């Protein structure tokens, strides 16, 4: 079932504390357990807040918020400019996307992604990319439905 009357708007300064907190939470959730055990959570949280603020302050970045008919927050997407290390070409990059658990599977992620694609076209980018955890089947399914294709793969191995 698709929710009706969802509005996707530019984030406001008043949204930032919640978005920053959720970005830290989604970032932590995306770290493999084998790596989390070696991290000091408090220091890592401080690091992520700094990363978020550095990316958010860039000229070519934007955060979009999805809200329901009553103005209630249901999700956000953080998109900005990146540059391909090999080609030097600029492209749009989705740094983070979040939809509240109770609102997942209702088309909100797709709406946010479509807004990101529109933003990237308006900025003159010819492509958009993102990273996703290999274990995030729901997100991978959405991205595949939206014609995203695997381009690179990061393989990891714990050293003993």
Backbone as CSV, one residue per row, in Angstrom:
resi,resn,N_x,N_y,N_z,CA_x,CA_y,CA_z,C_x,C_y,C_z
1,UNK,0.838,-1.180,0.000,0.000,0.000,0.000,0.885,1.245,0.000
2,UNK,0.615,2.165,-0.897,1.373,3.401,-0.988,0.663,4.467,-0.168
3,UNK,1.403,5.175,0.653,0.833,6.270,1.425,0.498,7.420,0.500
4,UNK,-0.611,8.064,0.750,-0.932,9.264,-0.006,-0.623,10.465,0.862
5,UNK,-0.528,11.616,0.196,-0.304,12.873,0.884,1.022,12.932,1.633
6,UNK,2.012,12.308,1.102,3.372,12.477,1.616,3.976,13.647,0.858
7,UNK,4.601,14.539,1.578,5.252,15.695,0.982,6.744,15.542,1.192
8,UNK,7.518,15.777,0.124,8.978,15.803,0.238,9.400,17.257,0.070
9,UNK,10.088,17.765,1.068,10.493,19.177,1.091,11.962,19.296,1.464
10,UNK,12.514,20.476,1.222,13.870,20.764,1.687,13.877,20.743,3.208
11,UNK,14.955,20.233,3.778,15.098,20.234,5.237,15.245,21.665,5.743
12,UNK,14.770,21.865,6.951,14.914,23.149,7.627,15.949,22.990,8.738
13,UNK,16.451,24.103,9.207,17.433,24.060,10.293,16.868,23.329,11.512
14,UNK,15.569,23.467,11.739,14.941,22.810,12.893,14.904,21.280,12.746
15,UNK,15.097,20.758,11.520,15.138,19.311,11.290,16.509,18.714,11.625
16,UNK,17.537,19.556,11.641,18.904,19.060,11.703,19.244,18.231,12.940
17,UNK,18.819,18.599,14.145,19.183,17.740,15.283,18.684,16.295,15.127
18,UNK,17.449,16.128,14.669,16.917,14.776,14.487,17.631,14.055,13.348
19,UNK,17.866,14.742,12.240,18.528,14.118,11.101,19.951,13.719,11.464
20,UNK,20.647,14.577,12.179,22.010,14.267,12.620,22.009,13.005,13.487
21,UNK,21.076,12.933,14.431,20.960,11.766,15.317,20.667,10.496,14.513
22,UNK,19.746,10.583,13.566,19.399,9.413,12.757,20.541,9.010,11.829
23,UNK,21.292,9.993,11.320,22.444,9.683,10.472,23.481,8.888,11.259
24,UNK,23.690,9.270,12.505,24.621,8.530,13.361,24.098,7.106,13.566
25,UNK,22.806,6.966,13.839,22.231,5.636,14.065,22.298,4.761,12.817
26,UNK,21.948,5.313,11.651,21.990,4.500,10.430,23.428,4.154,10.059
27,UNK,24.340,5.084,10.315,25.751,4.798,10.059,26.248,3.654,10.909
28,UNK,25.923,3.681,12.193,26.352,2.620,13.110,25.759,1.276,12.685
29,UNK,24.483,1.286,12.321,23.811,0.047,11.917,24.450,-0.559,10.667
30,UNK,25.051,0.279,9.832,25.657,-0.211,8.595,27.071,-0.748,8.753
31,UNK,27.638,-0.617,9.937,28.995,-1.121,10.168,28.910,-2.593,10.549
32,UNK,29.659,-3.451,9.875,29.636,-4.876,10.246,30.006,-5.072,11.716
33,UNK,29.352,-6.010,12.350,29.566,-6.295,13.772,31.042,-6.522,14.086
34,UNK,31.751,-7.183,13.187,33.167,-7.465,13.425,33.989,-6.183,13.541
35,UNK,33.529,-5.104,12.903,34.233,-3.827,13.013,33.734,-3.004,14.198
36,UNK,32.440,-3.111,14.504,31.876,-2.349,15.627,32.563,-2.685,16.943
37,UNK,32.925,-3.938,17.110,33.516,-4.359,18.388,34.857,-3.674,18.644
38,UNK,35.490,-3.157,17.602,36.784,-2.490,17.762,36.671,-0.976,17.894
39,UNK,35.460,-0.469,17.891,35.260,0.977,17.929,34.793,1.447,19.295
40,UNK,35.228,2.620,19.662,34.709,3.308,20.836,33.479,4.067,20.345
41,UNK,32.295,3.646,20.785,31.050,4.200,20.253,30.958,5.710,20.440
42,UNK,31.361,6.230,21.568,31.269,7.665,21.802,32.173,8.448,20.839
43,UNK,33.401,7.980,20.667,34.321,8.651,19.731,33.823,8.527,18.301
44,UNK,33.276,7.362,17.970,32.753,7.163,16.622,31.572,8.100,16.378
45,UNK,30.673,8.250,17.379,29.540,9.170,17.239,30.035,10.588,16.954
46,UNK,31.049,11.037,17.690,31.615,12.367,17.476,32.173,12.481,16.055
47,UNK,32.852,11.438,15.616,33.397,11.409,14.258,32.276,11.543,13.221
48,UNK,31.185,10.792,13.395,30.086,10.833,12.430,29.407,12.194,12.408
49,UNK,29.255,12.823,13.561,28.656,14.162,13.598,29.538,15.131,12.806
50,UNK,30.844,15.022,12.976,31.767,15.881,12.228,31.680,15.612,10.728
51,UNK,31.632,14.345,10.344,31.490,13.984,8.925,30.201,14.565,8.363
52,UNK,29.093,14.372,9.097,27.802,14.898,8.667,27.873,16.407,8.454
53,UNK,28.408,17.120,9.430,28.468,18.575,9.334,29.341,19.029,8.170
54,UNK,30.459,18.342,7.940,31.326,18.690,6.809,30.623,18.496,5.474
55,UNK,29.898,17.388,5.333,29.183,17.142,4.084,28.003,18.098,3.931
56,UNK,27.286,18.341,5.012,26.111,19.206,4.957,26.481,20.640,4.587
57,UNK,27.657,21.089,4.997,28.074,22.463,4.726,28.579,22.659,3.298
58,UNK,28.725,21.585,2.550,29.166,21.720,1.162,28.116,22.455,0.336
59,UNK,28.608,23.153,-0.671,27.722,23.940,-1.528,26.721,23.058,-2.276
60,UNK,27.169,21.960,-2.831,26.297,21.101,-3.636,25.820,19.891,-2.852
61,UNK,25.103,20.158,-1.760,24.474,19.081,-1.016,23.116,19.556,-0.529
62,UNK,22.235,18.609,-0.327,20.877,18.954,0.087,20.301,17.803,0.892
63,UNK,19.464,18.143,1.835,18.726,17.136,2.591,17.246,17.374,2.334
64,UNK,16.560,16.300,2.006,15.123,16.351,1.781,14.426,15.568,2.888
65,UNK,13.294,16.083,3.326,12.515,15.461,4.389,11.173,15.036,3.823
66,UNK,10.738,13.837,4.189,9.401,13.362,3.841,8.530,13.494,5.077
67,UNK,7.353,14.071,4.892,6.429,14.195,6.012,5.022,13.822,5.569
68,UNK,4.228,13.377,6.533,2.856,12.970,6.234,1.934,14.188,6.216
69,UNK,0.643,13.938,5.987,-0.328,15.021,5.835,-0.409,15.914,7.068
70,UNK,-0.091,15.375,8.242,-0.144,16.182,9.465,1.176,16.901,9.734
71,UNK,2.134,16.760,8.822,3.439,17.402,9.003,4.407,16.567,9.820
72,UNK,4.034,15.309,10.096,4.900,14.430,10.870,6.044,13.879,10.034
73,UNK,7.209,13.854,10.615,8.412,13.338,9.961,8.274,11.843,9.688
74,UNK,8.577,11.414,8.448,8.591,9.982,8.137,9.903,9.530,7.504
75,UNK,10.761,10.470,7.088,12.046,10.065,6.521,12.835,11.237,5.978
76,UNK,14.046,10.928,5.545,14.893,11.953,4.935,15.878,11.297,3.978
77,UNK,16.467,12.127,3.138,17.523,11.692,2.216,18.547,12.816,2.139
78,UNK,19.808,12.433,2.153,20.929,13.370,2.101,21.690,13.079,0.812
79,UNK,21.739,14.058,-0.103,22.380,13.884,-1.399,23.367,15.021,-1.637
80,UNK,24.415,14.736,-2.369,25.383,15.782,-2.681,26.253,15.407,-3.863
81,UNK,27.194,16.268,-4.123,28.122,16.063,-5.238,29.291,15.198,-4.804
82,UNK,29.697,14.322,-5.688,30.914,13.547,-5.503,31.686,13.602,-6.815
83,UNK,32.889,13.098,-6.784,33.722,13.086,-7.994,34.344,11.707,-8.122
84,UNK,34.230,11.141,-9.308,34.784,9.818,-9.562,36.308,9.881,-9.498
85,UNK,36.883,9.055,-8.646,38.327,9.046,-8.435,39.090,8.679,-9.711
86,UNK,38.506,7.830,-10.535,39.200,7.356,-11.737,39.017,8.285,-12.932
87,UNK,37.803,8.839,-13.086,37.520,9.654,-14.272,37.543,11.150,-14.001
88,UNK,37.397,11.526,-12.747,37.310,12.938,-12.398,35.938,13.543,-12.641
89,UNK,34.990,12.744,-13.136,33.663,13.265,-13.444,32.837,13.463,-12.172
90,UNK,32.066,14.547,-12.157,31.168,14.832,-11.039,29.893,13.997,-11.182
91,UNK,29.328,13.613,-10.051,28.054,12.898,-10.061,27.349,13.106,-8.729
92,UNK,26.074,12.781,-8.700,25.308,12.879,-7.463,25.517,11.635,-6.621
93,UNK,25.564,11.827,-5.306,25.775,10.700,-4.412,24.798,10.796,-3.241
94,UNK,24.073,9.712,-3.002,23.161,9.649,-1.861,23.977,9.209,-0.655
95,UNK,24.178,10.130,0.270,24.989,9.847,1.459,24.202,9.075,2.507
96,UNK,22.909,9.332,2.578,22.098,8.642,3.569,20.637,8.746,3.179
97,UNK,19.899,7.695,3.481,18.451,7.703,3.326,17.882,6.938,4.511
98,UNK,16.782,7.460,5.041,16.142,6.833,6.196,14.640,7.010,6.066
99,UNK,13.908,5.919,6.322,12.452,5.966,6.426,12.090,5.282,7.739
100,UNK,11.223,5.926,8.520,10.808,5.337,9.786,10.266,3.938,9.557
101,UNK,10.560,3.054,10.473,10.201,1.646,10.324,8.714,1.452,10.024
102,UNK,7.842,2.164,10.719,6.402,1.996,10.517,5.940,2.471,9.141
103,UNK,6.767,3.244,8.447,6.410,3.785,7.144,7.118,3.100,5.984
104,UNK,7.917,2.090,6.277,8.667,1.407,5.217,7.750,0.536,4.357
105,UNK,8.144,0.365,3.102,7.379,-0.462,2.182,6.157,0.235,1.616
106,UNK,6.088,1.544,1.768,4.909,2.292,1.328,5.225,3.328,0.252
107,UNK,6.419,3.250,-0.322,6.768,4.138,-1.423,7.501,5.405,-1.036
108,UNK,7.760,5.603,0.244,8.412,6.840,0.688,9.878,6.870,0.263
109,UNK,10.571,5.750,0.394,11.959,5.686,-0.062,12.065,6.012,-1.543
110,UNK,11.134,5.491,-2.324,11.126,5.771,-3.765,10.900,7.257,-4.021
111,UNK,9.974,7.867,-3.275,9.728,9.304,-3.438,10.981,10.114,-3.130
112,UNK,11.663,9.755,-2.056,12.891,10.459,-1.697,13.967,10.270,-2.763
113,UNK,14.096,9.056,-3.256,15.093,8.795,-4.309,14.759,9.555,-5.591
114,UNK,13.481,9.629,-5.942,13.086,10.386,-7.129,13.415,11.867,-6.961
115,UNK,13.235,12.384,-5.744,13.596,13.781,-5.468,15.112,13.969,-5.620
116,UNK,15.889,12.998,-5.150,17.351,13.071,-5.297,17.745,13.045,-6.771
117,UNK,17.102,12.201,-7.546,17.404,12.151,-8.979,17.100,13.482,-9.652
118,UNK,15.983,14.082,-9.309,15.611,15.380,-9.865,16.634,16.452,-9.470
119,UNK,17.026,16.449,-8.212,18.037,17.387,-7.727,19.334,17.225,-8.536
120,UNK,19.752,15.988,-8.741,21.000,15.727,-9.466,20.905,16.164,-10.923
121,UNK,19.773,15.919,-11.558,19.584,16.403,-12.934,19.687,17.928,-12.974
122,UNK,19.027,18.595,-12.022,19.063,20.060,-11.974,20.474,20.595,-11.765
123,UNK,21.317,19.838,-11.085,22.706,20.242,-10.854,23.604,19.903,-12.049
124,UNK,23.046,19.234,-13.055,23.818,18.894,-14.246,24.585,17.595,-14.146
125,UNK,24.296,16.782,-13.141,24.967,15.490,-13.008,24.328,14.491,-13.974
126,UNK,25.152,13.671,-14.580,24.632,12.682,-15.523,24.376,11.322,-14.870
127,UNK,24.753,11.188,-13.591,24.485,9.929,-12.904,24.367,10.167,-11.402
128,UNK,23.831,9.166,-10.733,23.674,9.186,-9.285,24.119,7.825,-8.767
129,UNK,24.722,7.804,-7.597,25.224,6.554,-7.022,24.995,6.571,-5.511
130,UNK,25.216,5.438,-4.893,25.083,5.301,-3.444,25.800,4.045,-3.000
131,UNK,26.033,3.958,-1.712,26.531,2.732,-1.093,25.387,2.115,-0.321
132,UNK,25.366,0.803,-0.250,24.349,0.114,0.535,24.977,-1.118,1.162
133,UNK,24.578,-1.407,2.378,25.059,-2.608,3.052,24.590,-3.844,2.283
134,UNK,25.478,-4.796,2.114,25.125,-6.035,1.402,24.008,-6.783,2.110
135,UNK,23.788,-6.503,3.396,22.750,-7.185,4.163,21.405,-6.457,4.116
136,UNK,21.339,-5.298,3.474,20.111,-4.504,3.456,19.271,-4.869,2.228
137,UNK,18.628,-6.020,2.300,17.873,-6.554,1.163,16.744,-5.631,0.710
138,UNK,16.031,-5.011,1.649,14.914,-4.141,1.275,15.404,-2.949,0.451
139,UNK,16.478,-2.318,0.908,17.017,-1.170,0.176,17.552,-1.603,-1.187
140,UNK,18.258,-2.704,-1.229,18.789,-3.199,-2.504,17.647,-3.455,-3.484
141,UNK,16.557,-4.027,-2.984,15.389,-4.265,-3.837,14.837,-2.975,-4.409
142,UNK,14.732,-1.937,-3.577,14.251,-0.639,-4.055,15.175,-0.094,-5.130
143,UNK,16.470,-0.117,-4.868,17.419,0.459,-5.828,17.399,-0.296,-7.152
144,UNK,17.283,-1.604,-7.096,17.203,-2.384,-8.337,15.943,-2.027,-9.122
145,UNK,14.807,-1.867,-8.422,13.562,-1.471,-9.093,13.705,-0.105,-9.750
146,UNK,14.587,0.722,-9.199,14.802,2.064,-9.732,15.959,2.093,-10.734
147,UNK,16.379,0.917,-11.189,17.391,0.750,-12.246,18.821,1.022,-11.811
148,UNK,19.092,0.988,-10.513,20.478,1.056,-10.063,21.135,-0.296,-10.348
149,UNK,22.394,-0.249,-10.745,23.146,-1.457,-11.060,24.436,-1.476,-10.239
150,UNK,24.883,-2.658,-9.835,26.173,-2.731,-9.125,27.298,-2.203,-10.018
151,UNK,28.173,-1.397,-9.434,29.313,-0.854,-10.177,30.639,-1.258,-9.556
152,UNK,30.678,-1.319,-8.251,31.894,-1.675,-7.534,31.504,-2.591,-6.388
153,UNK,32.437,-3.330,-5.903,32.180,-4.189,-4.761,33.345,-4.073,-3.792
154,UNK,33.030,-3.910,-2.526,34.067,-3.879,-1.507,34.019,-5.226,-0.797
155,UNK,35.121,-5.899,-0.795,35.224,-7.171,-0.092,36.082,-6.964,1.146
156,UNK,35.700,-7.589,2.231,36.446,-7.421,3.473,36.827,-8.766,4.077
157,UNK,37.885,-8.758,4.835,38.359,-9.959,5.498,38.980,-9.546,6.824
158,UNK,38.590,-10.198,7.888,39.201,-9.936,9.184,40.563,-10.619,9.242
159,UNK,41.553,-9.869,9.664,42.899,-10.414,9.788,43.146,-10.819,11.243
160,UNK,43.785,-11.954,11.406,44.045,-12.455,12.761,45.507,-12.408,13.067
